[in-house]
Amino acid sequence: MITLRRSQDRGLADLGWLKSHHSFSFADYHDPAHMGFGNLRVVNDDRIAPGTGFGTHGHRDMEIVSYVLEGALAHRDSMGQVATILPGEVQRMTAGTGVMHSEFNHAADAQTHFLQIWLLPSAAGLKPGYEQKAFSADERRGRLRLVAAPDGADGAITLHADARLYAGLLDGAETASVALAPGRLGYVFVARGQASVNGLALREGDGAALSGEPAVTMTQGQGAEVLVFDLAPR
């Protein structure tokens, strides 16, 4: 079964400096029908205006993944990490017992567009941690490249959650597929362009939740940048 979540049906927070579309309930946006999927809790599609950002704030007991699509995201946290995340880079922050951080767009004339993803961790009270890696366009072209996994397989960042995250760039006749073991869930988010998942057409900002499907197969990409999740059912 595949359940579609169209871009225009998502929640929206428009704070002037920030436009954030929520695929699942988040902050002041609450929809009992969309509280997460499996152990995926948040997919926020954020655009930060030049010279602005999120001031220092705290998190705990969550695996937070950031994926930059455009611009640059400056990160600073209470673990002493100071970094800039660029397009094609994936950042994982384990909030664990508690971490404070800030995220800013320091550019004078360009927005930062990124996805912030929250996954429920495998255990509460983990030691806070940080990891960041770059995945080139060539690595993601015409395939679903593993970028985050519990075991850090294939050079992916290490997740402290029962989930695997793939990123792909698809155009034309390119086809990419990820098998789902029995009982596993799949989730697809089209970050840019358009593509089909198991024959169903998705456009930018659309999501698709898959249950009881043997695989996630992406086809018919048109400038598509996609994220595919292999998830625990919780």
Secondary structure, DSSP 8 states (H G I E B T S, - for coil): -EEEE-GGGSEEEE-SSEEEEESS-BTTB--TT-S-BTTEEEEEEEEE-TTEEEEEEEE-S-EEEEEEEES-EEEEETTS-EEEE-TTEEEEEE-TT-EEEEEEE--SS--EEEEEEEE--SSSS---EEEEEE--HHHHBTSEEEEEETT-GGG-EE-SSSEEEEEEEE-TT--EEEE--TT-EEEEEEEEEEEEETTEEEETT-EEEEES-SEEEEEEEEEEEEEEEEE---
